[in-house]
Amino acid sequence: MSTLIVYAGKYGCTEKCVNALTSQIKDPVEVINLHHDTVPELSNYDCVIVGGSIYFGQFQKACKQFCTDHLLDLKRRKLGLFICNAAYENTEQFLKEAYPAELLEHATAKAGFGGELNLENMRFLDKFLAKIITKSAQKENKPLPSIHWDEVEAFSETMNLHLV
Ligand SMILES: Cc1cc2nc3c(=O)[nH]c(=O)nc-3n(C[C@H](O)[C@H](O)[C@H](O)COP(=O)(O)O)c2cc1C
């Protein structure tokens, strides 16, 4: 069995989660970044995992487009769907808005992995807003956004069970 992971992110958080998934999924894994790579023929894979990050409540456009373009193919394969989102408490709502309902229904695993605000490489406006998010969290004594590695592991375990 072979797995294709298809993702789109901006500042490295989604990529980190994809790297973790790649090492945790038992079968051979190929990865493509929708911002740089060409989408291969999906019929070469038994399983597809799609993931991307949320900005201003919106899922990565490239992921949305990929799901629309390959809806039927995705419904014919084992499927995992995830998002990276700083507002972890809104995961269910973000998932609903990110992916077509029929893919969510079909998916073996679906999850929000939390998020990170990697200020170093951010463009000016993103950095400005990320600082506001960080400050308001600190003011309210809320924890800063972080990757929920337990969710990543649980996701891999579910996918592995269904890959056997
Ligand atoms: C300008 C900006 C807007 C964001 N908007 C949201 C949002 O609406 N909801 C949310 O949950 N997270 C939001 N985030 C957090 C990102 O989803 C989080 O940082 C994620 O880990 C980014 O992953 P990436 O580096 O792979 O793109 C925002 C981050 C920035 C910098």
The ligand as a Gaussian input file, in Angstrom:
#p B3LYP/6-31G(d) Opt

LIG

0 1
 C       -2.238000      36.491000       9.952000
 C       -2.665000      35.191000      10.557000
 C       -4.006000      34.840000      10.584000
 C       -4.413000      33.629000      11.163000
 N       -5.744000      33.314000      11.215000
 C       -6.123000      32.189000      11.872000
 C       -7.511000      31.873000      12.014000
 O       -8.392000      32.565000      11.529000
 N       -7.842000      30.763000      12.719000
 C       -6.888000      29.941000      13.284000
 O       -7.252000      28.963000      13.927000
 N       -5.568000      30.203000      13.132000
 C       -5.173000      31.296000      12.447000
 N       -3.851000      31.564000      12.286000
 C       -2.853000      30.618000      12.798000
 C       -2.331000      29.650000      11.734000
 O       -3.349000      28.791000      11.283000
 C       -1.211000      28.839000      12.390000
 O       -0.151000      29.716000      12.648000
 C       -0.742000      27.662000      11.556000
 O        0.099000      26.880000      12.361000
 C       -0.012000      28.105000      10.315000
 O        0.481000      26.974000       9.612000
 P        1.482000      27.159000       8.355000
 O        2.756000      27.773000       8.903000
 O        1.721000      25.784000       7.851000
 O        0.793000      28.013000       7.357000
 C       -3.433000      32.755000      11.709000
 C       -2.076000      33.109000      11.649000
 C       -1.697000      34.313000      11.091000
 C       -0.237000      34.676000      11.071000

